[in-house]
Amino acid sequence: MAMATIDVNKLKMGVTYVDDDGQPYRVMSFDFHKMGRGKANIKVKARNLMTGAIINKSYLSGGRVESADLTKTEMQYLYSDEEKAYFMDPSSYEQIEIKKEVLGDDLEYLVEGKNVWMVSWEEKVLGVELPPSVEMKVVETEPWIKGNSATNVYKPATLESGLVIQVPLFIKTGDTVKVNTATTSYVSRVS
């Protein structure tokens, strides 16, 4: 069976592909260079989805790479312990466990009881696919002191997952905030 291929000119941020080593990669950044009469050169920075290693690679325009056929399954995040995170399939109630190092920093965006998309390749779990933003409750932050109202002043806040981000002074313990998962930054307060 022939594998689907992707033109290297379409290797944009977030695209997954299989490199020469037979491993799946997700593009983190790309740069297109065209100099003179020759073919364009596409420089890609990509993360190996199996090992987490980051590579920098160049491709000539017109080249092709294999498409990584990833499987996404909706799972409910249950909890994590010292070594593993536990998930449940909401339709079959089957539970699976994943080593924390597979999830890496993505674990900081998971909230117990919320559904996430689990990503697999050839039946091996690669991690979770985070949405562009998540909503989490603030469990601890300093109170706002009147007079500290200079513009764009931020303070640290601990969220329900344990993630610490900088939030505006008006945010208080118990508020729900929206967090950008790509930049780990405060987006807005959720009413």
PAFIKE-315198 format. One line per 4 residues: number of its first residue (from 1); for each residue x, y, z of N, C-alpha, C, O. Coordinates in nm, 3 decimals. Layout:
BEGIN
NUM) X,Y,Z,X,Y,Z,X,Y,Z,X,Y,Z  ...
% end
This chain:
BEGIN
1) 0.085,-0.119,0.000,0.000,0.000,0.000,0.088,0.124,0.000,0.177,0.136,0.084  0.066,0.215,-0.092,0.146,0.337,-0.101,0.104,0.436,0.006,-0.015,0.455,0.033  0.203,0.499,0.068,0.176,0.599,0.170,0.146,0.733,0.104,0.199,0.764,-0.003  0.060,0.811,0.166,0.031,0.945,0.116,0.154,1.032,0.140,0.226,1.015,0.238
5) 0.177,1.126,0.049,0.292,1.213,0.065,0.248,1.359,0.070,0.137,1.393,0.028  0.336,1.443,0.122,0.312,1.586,0.135,0.423,1.658,0.060,0.540,1.623,0.074  0.387,1.758,-0.019,0.486,1.845,-0.083,0.555,1.924,0.029,0.488,1.978,0.117  0.689,1.932,0.028,0.761,2.000,0.136,0.725,2.148,0.144,0.747,2.210,0.249
9) 0.671,2.206,0.038,0.626,2.346,0.043,0.505,2.362,0.136,0.473,2.474,0.175  0.438,2.252,0.171,0.322,2.257,0.258,0.355,2.222,0.403,0.264,2.205,0.484  0.484,2.212,0.437,0.525,2.183,0.575,0.515,2.310,0.659,0.614,2.379,0.682  0.395,2.340,0.703,0.368,2.457,0.785,0.360,2.415,0.932,0.359,2.296,0.963
13) 0.355,2.512,1.022,0.349,2.485,1.165,0.231,2.394,1.199,0.118,2.420,1.157  0.257,2.287,1.274,0.153,2.194,1.318,0.136,2.073,1.228,0.071,1.976,1.269  0.192,2.075,1.108,0.180,1.961,1.015,0.267,1.846,1.066,0.379,1.869,1.112  0.216,1.724,1.058,0.294,1.607,1.098,0.334,1.528,0.974,0.257,1.515,0.879
17) 0.455,1.476,0.977,0.507,1.399,0.865,0.606,1.296,0.914,0.651,1.303,1.029  0.641,1.199,0.829,0.739,1.096,0.862,0.868,1.132,0.788,0.867,1.149,0.666  0.978,1.143,0.863,1.106,1.179,0.803,1.179,1.054,0.754,1.128,0.942,0.765  1.299,1.074,0.699,1.380,0.964,0.643,1.405,0.852,0.744,1.422,0.736,0.705
21) 1.408,0.886,0.873,1.436,0.786,0.976,1.315,0.701,1.012,1.324,0.613,1.098  1.199,0.727,0.947,1.079,0.647,0.972,1.003,0.689,1.096,0.912,0.618,1.138  1.037,0.804,1.155,0.972,0.851,1.278,0.881,0.970,1.246,0.907,1.046,1.153  0.773,0.985,1.324,0.682,1.097,1.300,0.735,1.227,1.362,0.792,1.226,1.471
25) 0.716,1.339,1.292,0.760,1.471,1.338,0.645,1.569,1.323,0.563,1.556,1.233  0.641,1.670,1.412,0.546,1.780,1.400,0.626,1.907,1.378,0.719,1.937,1.454  0.590,1.982,1.274,0.661,2.106,1.240,0.633,2.212,1.347,0.518,2.241,1.379  0.742,2.269,1.401,0.731,2.377,1.500,0.747,2.513,1.433,0.681,2.610,1.471
29) 0.835,2.520,1.333,0.854,2.643,1.256,0.912,2.607,1.121,0.972,2.501,1.104  0.895,2.696,1.025,0.948,2.673,0.891,0.991,2.806,0.832,0.942,2.911,0.872  1.082,2.800,0.737,1.131,2.920,0.671,1.154,2.886,0.524,1.211,2.782,0.492  1.110,2.973,0.437,1.119,2.951,0.293,1.226,3.044,0.237,1.217,3.166,0.254
33) 1.329,2.989,0.170,1.437,3.070,0.112,1.445,3.045,-0.037,1.455,2.931,-0.081  1.442,3.152,-0.115,1.457,3.142,-0.260,1.567,3.241,-0.298,1.552,3.362,-0.284  1.678,3.187,-0.348,1.789,3.272,-0.387,1.828,3.242,-0.532,1.854,3.126,-0.567  1.831,3.343,-0.613,1.878,3.326,-0.749,1.789,3.236,-0.833,1.667,3.235,-0.817
37) 1.853,3.161,-0.921,1.779,3.077,-1.015,1.747,2.938,-0.963,1.657,2.872,-1.016  1.817,2.893,-0.863,1.799,2.756,-0.815,1.665,2.732,-0.751,1.580,2.822,-0.742  1.646,2.611,-0.705,1.522,2.575,-0.635,1.519,2.642,-0.498,1.623,2.675,-0.441  1.399,2.662,-0.447,1.383,2.719,-0.313,1.426,2.615,-0.210,1.424,2.495,-0.235
41) 1.464,2.665,-0.093,1.506,2.580,0.017,1.409,2.601,0.132,1.385,2.714,0.173  1.353,2.493,0.186,1.259,2.501,0.298,1.332,2.449,0.421,1.371,2.333,0.427  1.350,2.538,0.521,1.415,2.498,0.647,1.305,2.474,0.750,1.218,2.559,0.770  1.311,2.358,0.813,1.207,2.316,0.907,1.269,2.285,1.043,1.373,2.220,1.052
45) 1.202,2.333,1.148,1.236,2.292,1.285,1.119,2.205,1.328,1.004,2.250,1.328  1.148,2.079,1.366,1.040,1.985,1.397,1.073,1.903,1.521,1.189,1.880,1.552  0.967,1.860,1.591,0.982,1.777,1.711,0.949,1.632,1.676,0.846,1.603,1.616  1.041,1.542,1.714,1.018,1.399,1.697,0.908,1.360,1.797,0.926,1.376,1.917
49) 0.796,1.309,1.747,0.683,1.277,1.834,0.705,1.150,1.916,0.630,1.123,2.010  0.807,1.071,1.882,0.837,0.949,1.958,0.935,0.979,2.073,0.918,0.928,2.184  1.036,1.063,2.046,1.142,1.086,2.144,1.138,1.224,2.206,1.195,1.246,2.313  1.072,1.319,2.140,1.070,1.456,2.189,1.187,1.539,2.138,1.191,1.660,2.161
53) 1.283,1.475,2.070,1.400,1.547,2.019,1.359,1.647,1.911,1.263,1.624,1.837  1.432,1.757,1.904,1.404,1.861,1.805,1.513,1.857,1.699,1.632,1.851,1.730  1.471,1.862,1.571,1.567,1.862,1.461,1.549,1.987,1.376,1.442,2.047,1.372  1.655,2.026,1.308,1.652,2.130,1.206,1.689,2.062,1.076,1.791,1.994,1.068
57) 1.605,2.079,0.975,1.628,2.007,0.850,1.596,2.098,0.732,1.509,2.185,0.742  1.666,2.077,0.621,1.641,2.153,0.499,1.590,2.059,0.390,1.637,1.946,0.378  1.495,2.107,0.313,1.440,2.032,0.200,1.442,2.121,0.077,1.423,2.242,0.088  1.465,2.063,-0.039,1.457,2.137,-0.165,1.312,2.144,-0.210,1.238,2.046,-0.201
61) 1.273,2.260,-0.259,1.137,2.279,-0.310,1.106,2.173,-0.414,1.191,2.139,-0.497  0.986,2.120,-0.410,0.945,2.016,-0.503,0.961,1.876,-0.446,0.909,1.780,-0.501  1.034,1.865,-0.334,1.051,1.735,-0.269,0.923,1.692,-0.200,0.830,1.771,-0.184  0.921,1.567,-0.158,0.803,1.514,-0.090,0.846,1.435,0.033,0.953,1.375,0.035
65) 0.760,1.435,0.135,0.780,1.354,0.255,0.653,1.274,0.279,0.546,1.311,0.232  0.665,1.165,0.354,0.548,1.083,0.386,0.459,1.154,0.486,0.507,1.221,0.577  0.332,1.138,0.468,0.234,1.191,0.563,0.228,1.098,0.684,0.226,0.976,0.668  0.225,1.155,0.805,0.211,1.073,0.927,0.063,1.056,0.954,-0.008,1.153,0.981
69) 0.015,0.934,0.947,-0.126,0.905,0.968,-0.151,0.889,1.117,-0.141,0.779,1.172  -0.184,1.000,1.183,-0.207,0.999,1.327,-0.353,0.967,1.356,-0.443,1.005,1.281  -0.375,0.895,1.466,-0.509,0.863,1.511,-0.539,0.947,1.634,-0.457,0.956,1.725  -0.658,1.010,1.637,-0.699,1.090,1.752,-0.819,1.023,1.818,-0.916,0.987,1.751
73) -0.811,1.007,1.949,-0.918,0.945,2.026,-0.955,1.037,2.141,-0.867,1.083,2.214  -1.083,1.064,2.158,-1.126,1.149,2.268,-1.120,1.069,2.398,-1.179,0.961,2.408  -1.049,1.123,2.496,-1.033,1.057,2.626,-1.059,1.159,2.737,-1.044,1.279,2.718  -1.099,1.107,2.853,-1.118,1.193,2.969,-0.996,1.179,3.059,-0.956,1.068,3.094
77) -0.936,1.294,3.097,-0.822,1.292,3.188,-0.876,1.269,3.329,-0.962,1.344,3.376  -0.825,1.166,3.396,-0.872,1.134,3.530,-0.783,1.196,3.637,-0.830,1.279,3.716  -0.655,1.157,3.641,-0.562,1.209,3.743,-0.422,1.161,3.706,-0.404,1.086,3.611  -0.324,1.207,3.783,-0.188,1.156,3.765,-0.126,1.133,3.901,-0.164,1.194,4.001
81) -0.029,1.041,3.903,0.047,1.015,4.026,0.192,1.051,3.998,0.220,1.129,3.907  0.284,0.997,4.074,0.426,1.030,4.059,0.482,0.995,3.922,0.569,1.066,3.871  0.435,0.886,3.861,0.495,0.836,3.737,0.404,0.843,3.615,0.453,0.858,3.503  0.273,0.830,3.634,0.183,0.814,3.520,0.062,0.906,3.529,0.025,0.955,3.636
85) 0.001,0.928,3.412,-0.127,0.999,3.402,-0.230,0.896,3.356,-0.199,0.807,3.277  -0.352,0.909,3.406,-0.457,0.811,3.379,-0.571,0.877,3.302,-0.617,0.986,3.334  -0.616,0.805,3.197,-0.722,0.853,3.109,-0.827,0.745,3.095,-0.800,0.627,3.117  -0.951,0.787,3.057,-1.060,0.692,3.037,-1.132,0.724,2.906,-1.157,0.841,2.875
89) -1.163,0.620,2.831,-1.244,0.635,2.711,-1.388,0.657,2.758,-1.445,0.569,2.822  -1.448,0.774,2.727,-1.583,0.803,2.778,-1.693,0.713,2.725,-1.800,0.706,2.785  -1.670,0.642,2.614,-1.775,0.555,2.562,-1.761,0.411,2.613,-1.862,0.347,2.643  -1.639,0.361,2.624,-1.621,0.222,2.669,-1.580,0.211,2.816,-1.581,0.101,2.872
93) -1.545,0.322,2.878,-1.497,0.328,3.017,-1.365,0.255,3.038,-1.324,0.231,3.151  -1.298,0.219,2.927,-1.167,0.155,2.936,-1.066,0.261,2.980,-1.066,0.373,2.929  -0.980,0.224,3.075,-0.880,0.318,3.126,-0.742,0.283,3.071,-0.708,0.165,3.057  -0.664,0.387,3.042,-0.525,0.364,3.002,-0.436,0.457,3.083,-0.479,0.561,3.133
97) -0.311,0.417,3.095,-0.215,0.498,3.168,-0.099,0.531,3.074,-0.060,0.450,2.990  -0.046,0.652,3.091,0.065,0.700,3.007,0.171,0.756,3.100,0.141,0.827,3.195  0.297,0.723,3.070,0.407,0.777,3.149,0.409,0.929,3.135,0.384,0.983,3.027  0.438,0.998,3.246,0.437,1.144,3.247,0.536,1.204,3.147,0.509,1.309,3.089
101) 0.650,1.137,3.127,0.749,1.195,3.035,0.698,1.197,2.890,0.745,1.277,2.810  0.602,1.108,2.856,0.544,1.110,2.722,0.462,1.238,2.703,0.462,1.297,2.595  0.393,1.281,2.808,0.309,1.400,2.801,0.389,1.528,2.814,0.351,1.631,2.759  0.501,1.523,2.885,0.585,1.641,2.902,0.509,1.757,2.965,0.430,1.738,3.057
105) 0.535,1.877,2.914,0.473,1.998,2.967,0.323,2.007,2.940,0.253,2.085,3.004  0.273,1.927,2.845,0.129,1.929,2.815,0.046,1.891,2.937,-0.070,1.931,2.947  0.104,1.816,3.030,0.032,1.773,3.150,-0.015,1.894,3.232,-0.116,1.885,3.301  0.058,2.006,3.225,0.022,2.126,3.301,-0.109,2.189,3.254,-0.167,2.270,3.325
109) -0.155,2.152,3.135,-0.279,2.209,3.081,-0.399,2.117,3.098,-0.509,2.151,3.057  -0.378,1.999,3.157,-0.487,1.903,3.173,-0.557,1.924,3.305,-0.493,1.940,3.409  -0.690,1.924,3.300,-0.772,1.942,3.420,-0.851,1.814,3.441,-0.913,1.762,3.348  -0.850,1.763,3.564,-0.920,1.639,3.596,-1.066,1.648,3.556,-1.134,1.746,3.584
113) -1.114,1.542,3.487,-1.253,1.535,3.445,-1.281,1.594,3.308,-1.390,1.575,3.255  -1.185,1.665,3.250,-1.205,1.726,3.117,-1.158,1.631,3.008,-1.065,1.552,3.028  -1.222,1.641,2.891,-1.185,1.557,2.777,-1.072,1.620,2.697,-1.064,1.742,2.684  -0.985,1.535,2.644,-0.875,1.577,2.557,-0.865,1.481,2.440,-0.923,1.372,2.444
117) -0.793,1.520,2.336,-0.770,1.432,2.223,-0.635,1.365,2.241,-0.532,1.432,2.247  -0.635,1.232,2.249,-0.512,1.154,2.259,-0.465,1.121,2.118,-0.544,1.079,2.034  -0.336,1.142,2.093,-0.279,1.122,1.960,-0.193,0.996,1.960,-0.107,0.977,2.046  -0.218,0.907,1.861,-0.143,0.782,1.847,-0.090,0.769,1.706,-0.147,0.825,1.612
121) 0.018,0.695,1.693,0.074,0.664,1.562,0.115,0.518,1.564,0.196,0.476,1.647  0.060,0.441,1.472,0.084,0.297,1.466,0.065,0.232,1.604,0.147,0.153,1.650  -0.047,0.269,1.668,-0.092,0.215,1.797,-0.003,0.252,1.915,-0.018,0.194,2.022  0.090,0.346,1.898,0.172,0.394,2.010,0.125,0.535,2.046,0.120,0.623,1.960
125) 0.091,0.556,2.173,0.043,0.686,2.217,0.159,0.785,2.215,0.265,0.761,2.273  0.138,0.898,2.147,0.241,1.002,2.137,0.216,1.117,2.234,0.308,1.194,2.262  0.096,1.129,2.284,0.064,1.239,2.376,-0.077,1.287,2.354,-0.163,1.213,2.305  -0.101,1.413,2.390,-0.232,1.473,2.374,-0.222,1.594,2.282,-0.117,1.656,2.271
129) -0.332,1.625,2.217,-0.337,1.745,2.134,-0.408,1.854,2.213,-0.526,1.842,2.245  -0.334,1.958,2.243,-0.391,2.067,2.322,-0.470,2.161,2.233,-0.432,2.185,2.118  -0.581,2.215,2.285,-0.653,2.318,2.210,-0.570,2.448,2.216,-0.476,2.456,2.294  -0.604,2.548,2.134,-0.529,2.674,2.138,-0.531,2.742,2.275,-0.437,2.811,2.313
133) -0.642,2.722,2.349,-0.651,2.780,2.483,-0.732,2.687,2.573,-0.814,2.608,2.526  -0.707,2.698,2.703,-0.782,2.620,2.802,-0.831,2.714,2.911,-0.771,2.819,2.936  -0.939,2.675,2.977,-0.992,2.752,3.090,-0.961,2.678,3.218,-0.991,2.559,3.230  -0.901,2.750,3.314,-0.866,2.689,3.443,-0.896,2.786,3.556,-0.892,2.908,3.540
137) -0.925,2.727,3.671,-0.956,2.806,3.790,-0.827,2.846,3.861,-0.732,2.767,3.869  -0.824,2.970,3.912,-0.711,3.020,3.991,-0.729,2.968,4.133,-0.829,2.997,4.198  -0.631,2.892,4.183,-0.642,2.838,4.319,-0.562,2.920,4.420,-0.585,2.911,4.540  -0.467,3.001,4.370,-0.392,3.084,4.463,-0.329,3.202,4.389,-0.263,3.185,4.286
141) -0.350,3.322,4.444,-0.284,3.443,4.394,-0.292,3.549,4.502,-0.378,3.543,4.590  -0.202,3.644,4.496,-0.200,3.754,4.594,-0.320,3.844,4.572,-0.364,3.863,4.459  -0.376,3.900,4.682,-0.487,3.993,4.663,-0.437,4.124,4.599,-0.319,4.159,4.610  -0.529,4.193,4.534,-0.497,4.321,4.471,-0.496,4.429,4.576,-0.591,4.441,4.654
145) -0.390,4.507,4.581,-0.379,4.616,4.679,-0.404,4.746,4.605,-0.339,4.777,4.506  -0.501,4.823,4.656,-0.537,4.950,4.592,-0.413,5.039,4.586,-0.336,5.048,4.682  -0.394,5.104,4.474,-0.276,5.188,4.456,-0.173,5.122,4.366,-0.090,5.190,4.306  -0.179,4.988,4.354,-0.090,4.915,4.263,-0.158,4.905,4.127,-0.185,4.795,4.078
149) -0.187,5.017,4.067,-0.267,5.009,3.945,-0.195,5.063,3.822,-0.260,5.108,3.727  -0.064,5.058,3.821,0.008,5.097,3.700,-0.035,5.003,3.588,-0.064,4.885,3.613  -0.039,5.053,3.466,-0.086,4.970,3.355,0.007,4.852,3.331,0.129,4.859,3.351  -0.055,4.742,3.286,0.018,4.620,3.250,0.103,4.563,3.362,0.212,4.511,3.338
153) 0.053,4.571,3.486,0.123,4.509,3.599,0.062,4.371,3.620,-0.060,4.356,3.624  0.147,4.272,3.633,0.102,4.135,3.650,0.153,4.076,3.779,0.249,4.126,3.838  0.088,3.969,3.823,0.127,3.896,3.944,0.117,3.747,3.915,0.042,3.709,3.825  0.189,3.663,3.988,0.180,3.519,3.964,0.048,3.462,4.019,-0.004,3.507,4.121
157) -0.004,3.361,3.948,-0.125,3.291,3.992,-0.104,3.142,3.967,-0.057,3.101,3.861  -0.141,3.061,4.068,-0.134,2.916,4.055,-0.271,2.866,4.010,-0.373,2.898,4.072  -0.272,2.788,3.902,-0.398,2.736,3.849,-0.424,2.596,3.902,-0.336,2.535,3.963  -0.544,2.544,3.878,-0.584,2.415,3.935,-0.498,2.298,3.893,-0.496,2.196,3.962
161) -0.426,2.310,3.781,-0.338,2.201,3.737,-0.200,2.212,3.800,-0.117,2.122,3.784  -0.174,2.323,3.871,-0.041,2.346,3.927,0.041,2.441,3.844,0.147,2.486,3.888  -0.006,2.475,3.725,0.063,2.568,3.636,0.061,2.707,3.698,-0.042,2.751,3.750  0.174,2.777,3.693,0.183,2.914,3.743,0.200,3.007,3.624,0.293,2.990,3.544
165) 0.112,3.106,3.612,0.121,3.205,3.503,0.112,3.345,3.562,0.077,3.362,3.679  0.144,3.445,3.482,0.130,3.585,3.520,-0.010,3.633,3.478,-0.051,3.613,3.364  -0.082,3.696,3.573,-0.217,3.746,3.546,-0.225,3.892,3.588,-0.145,3.939,3.669  -0.323,3.967,3.533,-0.342,4.106,3.575,-0.380,4.114,3.723,-0.426,4.016,3.782
169) -0.359,4.231,3.782,-0.384,4.250,3.925,-0.527,4.224,3.968,-0.549,4.184,4.083  -0.626,4.244,3.880,-0.766,4.229,3.920,-0.810,4.084,3.933,-0.919,4.058,3.985  -0.731,3.989,3.887,-0.766,3.847,3.899,-0.749,3.805,4.046,-0.650,3.839,4.110  -0.849,3.730,4.096,-0.842,3.685,4.236,-0.862,3.534,4.245,-0.907,3.471,4.149
173) -0.829,3.478,4.359,-0.848,3.335,4.383,-0.994,3.300,4.360,-1.084,3.369,4.409  -1.018,3.190,4.285,-1.154,3.148,4.253,-1.198,3.188,4.113,-1.292,3.129,4.059  -1.131,3.287,4.052,-1.164,3.327,3.915,-1.124,3.216,3.819,-1.035,3.136,3.848  -1.188,3.212,3.704,-1.150,3.122,3.595,-1.086,3.206,3.487,-1.140,3.310,3.447
177) -0.970,3.162,3.438,-0.898,3.236,3.335,-0.876,3.148,3.212,-0.871,3.025,3.222  -0.863,3.214,3.097,-0.830,3.145,2.972,-0.680,3.160,2.952,-0.626,3.270,2.964  -0.613,3.047,2.920,-0.468,3.045,2.904,-0.432,2.999,2.763,-0.484,2.897,2.717  -0.345,3.072,2.695,-0.295,3.034,2.564,-0.196,2.919,2.584,-0.096,2.935,2.653
181) -0.223,2.802,2.523,-0.138,2.684,2.544,-0.006,2.692,2.467,0.089,2.623,2.503  0.000,2.773,2.364,0.125,2.785,2.286,0.226,2.873,2.357,0.346,2.849,2.349  0.178,2.976,2.429,0.268,3.073,2.491,0.265,3.069,2.644,0.340,3.142,2.709  0.178,2.985,2.702,0.158,2.978,2.847,0.131,3.116,2.903,0.189,3.156,3.004
185) 0.042,3.189,2.838,0.013,3.325,2.884,-0.137,3.345,2.905,-0.221,3.278,2.845  -0.167,3.440,2.994,-0.303,3.479,3.024,-0.368,3.540,2.900,-0.306,3.620,2.831  -0.494,3.501,2.872,-0.569,3.557,2.760,-0.680,3.648,2.812,-0.689,3.764,2.773  -0.764,3.594,2.903,-0.874,3.673,2.956,-0.933,3.605,3.079,-0.904,3.489,3.108
189) -1.017,3.680,3.149,-1.093,3.624,3.258,-1.222,3.569,3.199,-1.280,3.631,3.110  -1.267,3.453,3.247,-1.390,3.392,3.199,-1.499,3.422,3.299,-1.483,3.397,3.418  -1.611,3.478,3.251,-1.719,3.515,3.345,-1.814,3.402,3.368,-1.910,3.416,3.443
% end
